[in-house]
Amino acid sequence: PPTLPLDAYIVHQGQITGRYALQVAEAARDAGLQVLCHAGSGKFASQMKKADASGAHWALIIGDDEATHTTLTLKPLRNATSQVTLPLADALKKLVENHGT
Protein backbone atom coordinates (compact mmCIF):
# COMPACT_ATOMS: atom_id res chain seq x y z
CA PRO A 1 0.00 0.00 0.00
CA PRO A 2 1.20 3.55 -0.64
CA THR A 3 2.53 5.46 2.32
CA LEU A 4 1.14 8.86 3.18
CA PRO A 5 3.55 11.79 2.94
CA LEU A 6 4.99 12.87 6.26
CA ASP A 7 3.74 16.09 7.76
CA ALA A 8 6.57 16.27 10.27
CA TYR A 9 9.78 14.63 11.47
CA ILE A 10 10.59 15.08 15.15
CA VAL A 11 14.23 15.76 15.99
CA HIS A 12 15.30 15.86 19.61
CA GLN A 13 18.45 16.05 21.65
CA GLY A 14 19.01 16.62 25.32
CA GLN A 15 18.66 15.08 28.72
CA ILE A 16 14.87 15.28 29.00
CA THR A 17 13.67 15.32 25.42
CA GLY A 18 12.97 11.66 24.63
CA ARG A 19 9.77 11.31 26.62
CA TYR A 20 8.47 14.70 25.47
CA ALA A 21 9.21 13.80 21.84
CA LEU A 22 7.06 10.68 22.18
CA GLN A 23 4.25 12.73 23.77
CA VAL A 24 4.44 15.21 20.89
CA ALA A 25 4.33 12.37 18.35
CA GLU A 26 1.24 10.90 20.00
CA ALA A 27 -0.53 14.27 20.18
CA ALA A 28 0.31 15.00 16.53
CA ARG A 29 -1.01 11.62 15.41
CA ASP A 30 -4.16 12.15 17.48
CA ALA A 31 -4.59 15.42 15.54
CA GLY A 32 -4.50 13.46 12.27
CA LEU A 33 -0.91 14.25 11.29
CA GLN A 34 1.61 11.83 9.82
CA VAL A 35 4.77 12.11 11.93
CA LEU A 36 7.99 10.21 12.44
CA CYS A 37 9.99 10.54 15.64
CA HIS A 38 13.76 10.15 15.39
CA ALA A 39 14.86 7.03 17.24
CA GLY A 40 18.23 6.84 18.89
CA SER A 41 20.81 9.51 19.37
CA GLY A 42 22.60 11.82 16.99
CA LYS A 43 23.47 15.44 16.62
CA PHE A 44 20.86 17.91 15.44
CA ALA A 45 22.63 18.34 12.07
CA SER A 46 22.47 14.61 11.39
CA GLN A 47 18.84 14.42 12.47
CA MET A 48 17.94 17.42 10.30
CA LYS A 49 19.46 15.67 7.26
CA LYS A 50 17.26 12.66 8.00
CA ALA A 51 14.24 14.93 8.43
CA ASP A 52 14.90 16.51 5.03
CA ALA A 53 15.47 13.14 3.36
CA SER A 54 12.21 11.82 4.84
CA GLY A 55 10.20 14.17 2.64
CA ALA A 56 8.45 15.69 5.66
CA HIS A 57 7.09 19.21 5.32
CA TRP A 58 8.21 20.27 8.81
CA ALA A 59 10.92 19.46 11.33
CA LEU A 60 9.68 19.61 14.91
CA ILE A 61 12.72 20.52 16.95
CA ILE A 62 12.84 19.61 20.62
CA GLY A 63 15.68 20.54 22.92
CA ASP A 64 15.77 20.77 26.69
CA ASP A 65 14.21 24.27 26.60
CA GLU A 66 11.25 23.08 24.51
CA ALA A 67 10.76 20.04 26.73
CA THR A 68 10.92 22.15 29.90
CA HIS A 69 8.44 24.74 28.61
CA THR A 70 6.21 22.33 26.58
CA THR A 71 6.86 24.21 23.36
CA LEU A 72 7.92 23.14 19.87
CA THR A 73 10.17 24.78 17.33
CA LEU A 74 8.67 24.35 13.86
CA LYS A 75 11.10 24.53 10.96
CA PRO A 76 9.65 24.38 7.45
CA LEU A 77 11.63 21.99 5.25
CA ARG A 78 10.01 22.69 1.88
CA ASN A 79 9.99 26.51 1.80
CA ALA A 80 12.15 29.37 2.96
CA THR A 81 9.95 30.72 5.76
CA SER A 82 11.47 31.18 9.20
CA GLN A 83 11.26 28.70 12.02
CA VAL A 84 9.07 29.59 14.98
CA THR A 85 8.75 28.37 18.57
CA LEU A 86 5.20 27.99 19.88
CA PRO A 87 3.37 26.39 22.81
CA LEU A 88 2.54 22.77 21.97
CA ALA A 89 -1.20 23.33 21.37
CA ASP A 90 -0.52 26.31 19.07
CA ALA A 91 2.18 24.39 17.19
CA LEU A 92 -0.16 21.46 16.56
CA LYS A 93 -2.90 23.85 15.42
CA LYS A 94 -0.48 25.44 12.93
CA LEU A 95 0.55 22.03 11.62
CA VAL A 96 -3.07 20.94 11.18
CA GLU A 97 -3.91 24.21 9.39
CA ASN A 98 -0.94 23.64 7.05
CA HIS A 99 -1.54 19.90 6.66
CA GLY A 100 0.01 18.73 3.39
CA THR A 101 1.86 21.98 2.68
BAGUDO-821203 format. One record per residue (C-alpha): chain; y, z negated, x negated; residue in one letter. Coordinates in steps of 0.001 Angstrom, whole numbers, plus 500000, padded with zeros to 6 digits. Example, Ala and Ser with C-alpha at 12.3 -4.5 7.8 and 13.67 -1.06 7.14 Angstrom:
<atoms>
<atom><kette>A</kette><c2>495500</c2><c3>492200</c3><c1>487700</c1><rest>A</rest></atom>
<atom><kette>A</kette><c2>498940</c2><c3>492860</c3><c1>486330</c1><rest>S</rest></atom>
</atoms>
This chain:
<atoms>
<atom><kette>A</kette><c2>500000</c2><c3>500000</c3><c1>500000</c1><rest>P</rest></atom>
<atom><kette>A</kette><c2>503549</c2><c3>500643</c3><c1>498799</c1><rest>P</rest></atom>
<atom><kette>A</kette><c2>505459</c2><c3>497677</c3><c1>497473</c1><rest>T</rest></atom>
<atom><kette>A</kette><c2>508860</c2><c3>496818</c3><c1>498858</c1><rest>L</rest></atom>
<atom><kette>A</kette><c2>511792</c2><c3>497058</c3><c1>496453</c1><rest>P</rest></atom>
<atom><kette>A</kette><c2>512868</c2><c3>493736</c3><c1>495011</c1><rest>L</rest></atom>
<atom><kette>A</kette><c2>516087</c2><c3>492245</c3><c1>496261</c1><rest>D</rest></atom>
<atom><kette>A</kette><c2>516273</c2><c3>489731</c3><c1>493426</c1><rest>A</rest></atom>
<atom><kette>A</kette><c2>514631</c2><c3>488529</c3><c1>490221</c1><rest>Y</rest></atom>
<atom><kette>A</kette><c2>515083</c2><c3>484847</c3><c1>489411</c1><rest>I</rest></atom>
<atom><kette>A</kette><c2>515764</c2><c3>484007</c3><c1>485771</c1><rest>V</rest></atom>
<atom><kette>A</kette><c2>515862</c2><c3>480389</c3><c1>484702</c1><rest>H</rest></atom>
<atom><kette>A</kette><c2>516053</c2><c3>478348</c3><c1>481551</c1><rest>Q</rest></atom>
<atom><kette>A</kette><c2>516618</c2><c3>474682</c3><c1>480987</c1><rest>G</rest></atom>
<atom><kette>A</kette><c2>515076</c2><c3>471277</c3><c1>481342</c1><rest>Q</rest></atom>
<atom><kette>A</kette><c2>515284</c2><c3>470996</c3><c1>485134</c1><rest>I</rest></atom>
<atom><kette>A</kette><c2>515323</c2><c3>474583</c3><c1>486331</c1><rest>T</rest></atom>
<atom><kette>A</kette><c2>511662</c2><c3>475369</c3><c1>487031</c1><rest>G</rest></atom>
<atom><kette>A</kette><c2>511313</c2><c3>473380</c3><c1>490230</c1><rest>R</rest></atom>
<atom><kette>A</kette><c2>514699</c2><c3>474532</c3><c1>491532</c1><rest>Y</rest></atom>
<atom><kette>A</kette><c2>513799</c2><c3>478161</c3><c1>490787</c1><rest>A</rest></atom>
<atom><kette>A</kette><c2>510683</c2><c3>477823</c3><c1>492945</c1><rest>L</rest></atom>
<atom><kette>A</kette><c2>512726</c2><c3>476225</c3><c1>495747</c1><rest>Q</rest></atom>
<atom><kette>A</kette><c2>515208</c2><c3>479106</c3><c1>495561</c1><rest>V</rest></atom>
<atom><kette>A</kette><c2>512375</c2><c3>481654</c3><c1>495666</c1><rest>A</rest></atom>
<atom><kette>A</kette><c2>510898</c2><c3>479999</c3><c1>498757</c1><rest>E</rest></atom>
<atom><kette>A</kette><c2>514274</c2><c3>479821</c3><c1>500525</c1><rest>A</rest></atom>
<atom><kette>A</kette><c2>515002</c2><c3>483465</c3><c1>499693</c1><rest>A</rest></atom>
<atom><kette>A</kette><c2>511622</c2><c3>484592</c3><c1>501008</c1><rest>R</rest></atom>
<atom><kette>A</kette><c2>512146</c2><c3>482524</c3><c1>504158</c1><rest>D</rest></atom>
<atom><kette>A</kette><c2>515415</c2><c3>484459</c3><c1>504594</c1><rest>A</rest></atom>
<atom><kette>A</kette><c2>513463</c2><c3>487732</c3><c1>504496</c1><rest>G</rest></atom>
<atom><kette>A</kette><c2>514250</c2><c3>488706</c3><c1>500908</c1><rest>L</rest></atom>
<atom><kette>A</kette><c2>511829</c2><c3>490178</c3><c1>498388</c1><rest>Q</rest></atom>
<atom><kette>A</kette><c2>512111</c2><c3>488069</c3><c1>495228</c1><rest>V</rest></atom>
<atom><kette>A</kette><c2>510213</c2><c3>487564</c3><c1>492008</c1><rest>L</rest></atom>
<atom><kette>A</kette><c2>510541</c2><c3>484355</c3><c1>490011</c1><rest>C</rest></atom>
<atom><kette>A</kette><c2>510154</c2><c3>484608</c3><c1>486243</c1><rest>H</rest></atom>
<atom><kette>A</kette><c2>507031</c2><c3>482756</c3><c1>485141</c1><rest>A</rest></atom>
<atom><kette>A</kette><c2>506835</c2><c3>481113</c3><c1>481773</c1><rest>G</rest></atom>
<atom><kette>A</kette><c2>509513</c2><c3>480635</c3><c1>479192</c1><rest>S</rest></atom>
<atom><kette>A</kette><c2>511818</c2><c3>483009</c3><c1>477403</c1><rest>G</rest></atom>
<atom><kette>A</kette><c2>515445</c2><c3>483381</c3><c1>476526</c1><rest>K</rest></atom>
<atom><kette>A</kette><c2>517914</c2><c3>484561</c3><c1>479140</c1><rest>F</rest></atom>
<atom><kette>A</kette><c2>518339</c2><c3>487926</c3><c1>477374</c1><rest>A</rest></atom>
<atom><kette>A</kette><c2>514608</c2><c3>488606</c3><c1>477526</c1><rest>S</rest></atom>
<atom><kette>A</kette><c2>514415</c2><c3>487533</c3><c1>481160</c1><rest>Q</rest></atom>
<atom><kette>A</kette><c2>517420</c2><c3>489701</c3><c1>482055</c1><rest>M</rest></atom>
<atom><kette>A</kette><c2>515668</c2><c3>492736</c3><c1>480539</c1><rest>K</rest></atom>
<atom><kette>A</kette><c2>512655</c2><c3>492001</c3><c1>482742</c1><rest>K</rest></atom>
<atom><kette>A</kette><c2>514929</c2><c3>491575</c3><c1>485756</c1><rest>A</rest></atom>
<atom><kette>A</kette><c2>516514</c2><c3>494969</c3><c1>485104</c1><rest>D</rest></atom>
<atom><kette>A</kette><c2>513142</c2><c3>496637</c3><c1>484534</c1><rest>A</rest></atom>
<atom><kette>A</kette><c2>511818</c2><c3>495159</c3><c1>487789</c1><rest>S</rest></atom>
<atom><kette>A</kette><c2>514171</c2><c3>497364</c3><c1>489798</c1><rest>G</rest></atom>
<atom><kette>A</kette><c2>515695</c2><c3>494344</c3><c1>491547</c1><rest>A</rest></atom>
<atom><kette>A</kette><c2>519210</c2><c3>494683</c3><c1>492914</c1><rest>H</rest></atom>
<atom><kette>A</kette><c2>520267</c2><c3>491189</c3><c1>491790</c1><rest>W</rest></atom>
<atom><kette>A</kette><c2>519456</c2><c3>488671</c3><c1>489085</c1><rest>A</rest></atom>
<atom><kette>A</kette><c2>519606</c2><c3>485093</c3><c1>490325</c1><rest>L</rest></atom>
<atom><kette>A</kette><c2>520517</c2><c3>483052</c3><c1>487282</c1><rest>I</rest></atom>
<atom><kette>A</kette><c2>519606</c2><c3>479375</c3><c1>487161</c1><rest>I</rest></atom>
<atom><kette>A</kette><c2>520543</c2><c3>477077</c3><c1>484317</c1><rest>G</rest></atom>
<atom><kette>A</kette><c2>520772</c2><c3>473313</c3><c1>484231</c1><rest>D</rest></atom>
<atom><kette>A</kette><c2>524275</c2><c3>473403</c3><c1>485794</c1><rest>D</rest></atom>
<atom><kette>A</kette><c2>523084</c2><c3>475493</c3><c1>488746</c1><rest>E</rest></atom>
<atom><kette>A</kette><c2>520038</c2><c3>473266</c3><c1>489243</c1><rest>A</rest></atom>
<atom><kette>A</kette><c2>522147</c2><c3>470102</c3><c1>489083</c1><rest>T</rest></atom>
<atom><kette>A</kette><c2>524743</c2><c3>471388</c3><c1>491561</c1><rest>H</rest></atom>
<atom><kette>A</kette><c2>522335</c2><c3>473417</c3><c1>493787</c1><rest>T</rest></atom>
<atom><kette>A</kette><c2>524211</c2><c3>476643</c3><c1>493138</c1><rest>T</rest></atom>
<atom><kette>A</kette><c2>523142</c2><c3>480135</c3><c1>492080</c1><rest>L</rest></atom>
<atom><kette>A</kette><c2>524776</c2><c3>482670</c3><c1>489833</c1><rest>T</rest></atom>
<atom><kette>A</kette><c2>524352</c2><c3>486142</c3><c1>491326</c1><rest>L</rest></atom>
<atom><kette>A</kette><c2>524533</c2><c3>489037</c3><c1>488898</c1><rest>K</rest></atom>
<atom><kette>A</kette><c2>524379</c2><c3>492550</c3><c1>490354</c1><rest>P</rest></atom>
<atom><kette>A</kette><c2>521986</c2><c3>494745</c3><c1>488370</c1><rest>L</rest></atom>
<atom><kette>A</kette><c2>522691</c2><c3>498122</c3><c1>489990</c1><rest>R</rest></atom>
<atom><kette>A</kette><c2>526507</c2><c3>498197</c3><c1>490009</c1><rest>N</rest></atom>
<atom><kette>A</kette><c2>529374</c2><c3>497036</c3><c1>487855</c1><rest>A</rest></atom>
<atom><kette>A</kette><c2>530722</c2><c3>494239</c3><c1>490052</c1><rest>T</rest></atom>
<atom><kette>A</kette><c2>531178</c2><c3>490800</c3><c1>488531</c1><rest>S</rest></atom>
<atom><kette>A</kette><c2>528696</c2><c3>487983</c3><c1>488743</c1><rest>Q</rest></atom>
<atom><kette>A</kette><c2>529586</c2><c3>485023</c3><c1>490931</c1><rest>V</rest></atom>
<atom><kette>A</kette><c2>528373</c2><c3>481432</c3><c1>491248</c1><rest>T</rest></atom>
<atom><kette>A</kette><c2>527992</c2><c3>480120</c3><c1>494798</c1><rest>L</rest></atom>
<atom><kette>A</kette><c2>526387</c2><c3>477195</c3><c1>496625</c1><rest>P</rest></atom>
<atom><kette>A</kette><c2>522770</c2><c3>478028</c3><c1>497457</c1><rest>L</rest></atom>
<atom><kette>A</kette><c2>523330</c2><c3>478630</c3><c1>501199</c1><rest>A</rest></atom>
<atom><kette>A</kette><c2>526307</c2><c3>480928</c3><c1>500524</c1><rest>D</rest></atom>
<atom><kette>A</kette><c2>524393</c2><c3>482809</c3><c1>497825</c1><rest>A</rest></atom>
<atom><kette>A</kette><c2>521455</c2><c3>483438</c3><c1>500161</c1><rest>L</rest></atom>
<atom><kette>A</kette><c2>523848</c2><c3>484576</c3><c1>502896</c1><rest>K</rest></atom>
<atom><kette>A</kette><c2>525442</c2><c3>487069</c3><c1>500478</c1><rest>K</rest></atom>
<atom><kette>A</kette><c2>522030</c2><c3>488384</c3><c1>499451</c1><rest>L</rest></atom>
<atom><kette>A</kette><c2>520936</c2><c3>488820</c3><c1>503069</c1><rest>V</rest></atom>
<atom><kette>A</kette><c2>524211</c2><c3>490614</c3><c1>503907</c1><rest>E</rest></atom>
<atom><kette>A</kette><c2>523639</c2><c3>492950</c3><c1>500943</c1><rest>N</rest></atom>
<atom><kette>A</kette><c2>519898</c2><c3>493343</c3><c1>501544</c1><rest>H</rest></atom>
<atom><kette>A</kette><c2>518732</c2><c3>496612</c3><c1>499985</c1><rest>G</rest></atom>
<atom><kette>A</kette><c2>521982</c2><c3>497321</c3><c1>498142</c1><rest>T</rest></atom>
</atoms>
